[in-house]
């Protein structure tokens, strides 16, 4: 089984039933993983490359939950806007805390993130 089929099955089993959403998530995973691997192997694990990989992980997790929420909220008729706003600001707060933690606690380069 080729990599694309494995990733496709992995995403489908985790609730990404809509083909377009699954395609977007698959592309996000490919970009995050392959660009991080290229930087990490090409720069001998520099602080900038590690910060980039951490930032790619934060973005990917954020995108994962946004895609899952939108996929579910497409079928909700009442309260979808409120739910979407709450989920958006919740993800925003968690993302800010993660980035602040990386910068403050681990002294990650801001440009790399």
CORSULJO-V535323 format. One record per helix or strand. SS is the DSSP state (h for helix, s for strand). FROM is the first residue (numbers start at 1). LEN is the number of residues. If there is no record, write none. Layout:
SS,FROM,LEN + SS,FROM,LEN
This chain:
h,3,11 + h,19,24 + h,47,27 + h,80,25
